[in-house]
């Protein structure tokens, strides 16, 4: 994807967000403690996300795993000193070591899992390693070692990779996807539901919306109509409806909101 939007709420608190960095399969960000409970929301997306919440001077911590979300979803984070976030791209998902390699993101779609790490677990060791780290770069290295040691990366199917590449290159409808891939519309829908738990049409909508939202965040001063040029929306009303569905507010209200931060 051109850009994977951070959770709505982390982006809005620019005084909280400390850094971001992208590596293969993952996009990282950090946020520090605020004086209030941090409410964040997840824009509908085919990606999965982890948030690791931890303190400086004790082992109290929480791991949060957010599967692909089909609707705008809000989450309240408990108060911790630090939040370390990982957004995985839609090329696959990490699951427990030894799982079936054909385990797909659909297994956690529309789910949010929260847990406190056990005393002798890999997760607790990661928290202890975070305590001894001195930089964001160090924590990224530690996390990558953590998933290598105790998780298995399960890639999406080759058919899905092929179809996704067509979408990223500009294919904007399922009919076009069918024509270019030589798969039937029905087969394409079945493939996307098997992997992500959503149809191909919804996948395209999410991808399109993420890119338009990235353009808005990058330059909120632009005219509304300019954001949708070449994006695949039939008209401004189509864009307005989809924006409200995905964000729970109008583009105008969202732009006003981000200008205030």
N, C-alpha and C positions, 0 to 999 in steps of 0.2 A: 504494500500500500504506500501511497505517496507520503502519508503521515498518519500516525495513529494518535488520535486525540486523547490527551490525558483525561482522567475523570473530571467531570464538571464539578468544580468546588476546589480541587487542587489548583487548577488553572486560574480560578477566580482569585485565590488568595496568593497574590504574587509576593507578598511579604512572607509567606510560609514556604513556598516552593524554593528549594535551595539549588537544585541542579537537575539536569537531565542528560542522558547519554543512551545511544542506541548501539547494540551489538547484534550479531546474528541471532535471529529468532526472538530477540528481546529488546524492550525499550525500558530504561530505568529512570526513576525519579526519586527524589527525597523531599520530605517535608519535616519541619520541626514543630515543636509543641506550640499550641496557641492557648489563649486564655479561656477559650470556650470549646465546647465539643465541636469537632470538625465534621460537618455534614457534607458528604460528597455524593455525586450522582453519576451513574454510568449511562452513557448514550448507547442506544442499540448498536450492537457491533458483533462481528463474528469472532472476536478475539477473547482470550481469557486473561485474567489478571490476578496477581497475588499482592497482598499488602502485609508487610511484616511490621508489627508495632512493638516497640521495646523502649526500655528506660536505660539511663546511664549507670545507675548505681545499684540495680538489682536485676534479678532474672525474670521478673514479671513481664510477660510478653504475650502476644496474640498473633496467630497466623490467619489470614483471611484469603480464601480462594473464591474468586468470582468467575463463574462460567459465562459463556456467551449469553448476552441478554437481548431478548426480543423487544423489550419495552424499556422506557426510561425508568431507571431504578435508583432509589436513594438509599444511602447507607450512612449510619452514624458511627463514627470511630470513637472508641473510648479514649480517655486522656492518657497519652504516653509522651515521653520526651521526643521520640523520633518515629517517623513512618518511612519505610523503605518500600517503594512500589516497583513492581515488574509487570509490564504489559507484554504478553507474548503475541507474536504475529499469528496470522491464521494458517501458517504452514503445518501446524501440529500442536501438540499439547504434552506437557510433562505429567506423568502418573507415577505411582509407586513402582519401585524396582521389581522386575519380574513379571510385570503385567503383560498381557497380550499386546504385541506391537501394533495390532489393528484396533486398539482402543482409540476412539475418536473424541473430539470435543463435545459431541452430542451427549456424552455420558454426564456432563455437568452443565449442560445448557439450562439457563434460567434458574440456576441454583447458586447459593452463596453458603460456603462452609467456613465456620469460625471455630478455632480450637486453640487451647493453650498447650504448648509443647511439654511432653513428659520429661522428667529430670535427666534421663540418660539418652535421649533421642538425638538424632542428627539435627533436628530443629533447635534443640537447646544448645547444642554445640555451636551452631551458627550464631545464636544470640551471644554466646560468650566470645566468639571470634569477633563479632561486631563491636563488643565492648573494647577490645584491644586494637581495633582498627583506627587509622588516623585520617582517612580520606574517603570520599565517595568512590574513587577509583578502587581503593582497597576492598570496600564492601562489595563492589561489583565482582571483583576477582573471587572473593570468598563465596558469593552466591553461586557463581558459575561452577566452582568446585563442589559446592553442596549438591546441586542438581546432577552433576556428573557422578557423584558418589552414591546417591540414594534415590535417584529418580530415573525414569526411562522416557526418552523423547519418542513420542509416537507420531510419525508424520501422517499427513492426510494422504489419500490415495493419489496415484499418478494421474488418474482421470481428472480429479479435482484440481490438481496443480495445473494441468493443461487448460482447463476451463477458466481458472482464475487468471492465468496469464492473458487469455483473450479479453477478459473483463478489464484488466489493468491497461491493456493496449487500446481500449476505447469501445469495445462491444458493450452496448447499453441496454439490450433487451434479450429475453430468453430466446425469442425467435431468431435473432441474429446469432446468438450463441449456438443454437442448433444448426444453423446453416454453415457456420464456420467450422464447427467441430465434427459435423456429420453424425451427431448423436440426436436422437429424438427428444422433443421437449419433455416428454414423460420420463425418459431415462435420465435427463439432466436434473429434473426435479427430485427424482429418487436418489441420485448421487448426493445432492446437497443435503437432503434430509437425513441421509445415513451418516454423513460426516459432521454437519453443524447443527442439525435439528431445525433447520429453516429451509425454505424453498429457494431456488436460484433467483427468483424475482426479488425476494426479500434481501438476499445477499447483495444483489446489484444495488438495491435501494440504500442499504447501509453503507456500501462502499462509496456511492455517489454522495451521500449526505456527509460522510466523514470528510471528503475532499472539499466540499463546499464550506463546511464549518471551519476547516483549516484556513481557507481563504478569508473568511469573515474575521477570524481571530487575528490573522496576519495584517489585515487592513480594514478595520471596522468603519473607516471614513468613506469607503467606496459606496456608490449607489447600490441599493438592494438588487436591482435588476442585473447589474454587471456580474454578480456572483454566480448566476445560473447559466450564463452564456456557455454553450457547448457541454453542459453538464447532463443533458438528457431529460430535463424537465420540459413538459409541453408548453407551459406558460407560467406566469407569476403566481396564479391561483394554485396551480399544482404544487409549486415550491412552498407556498404559504401553508397548505394543508399538511404536507409532509413534515415541514419544520415543526408545526404545532404537535403533530403526532409523536415525533422523536424527542422533542425538547419540553413539551408541556407549556410552551409560550410562543409568541410570535417572533419573527426575526427582528422586528423593530425593538421589542422589549429586550431581547437577548443582547442586541448591539448596544442599547443604552446601558445595560448591566455591565458589560465588559469595559465600556468606556469609563465607568465609575471606579474601576480598579487599577 
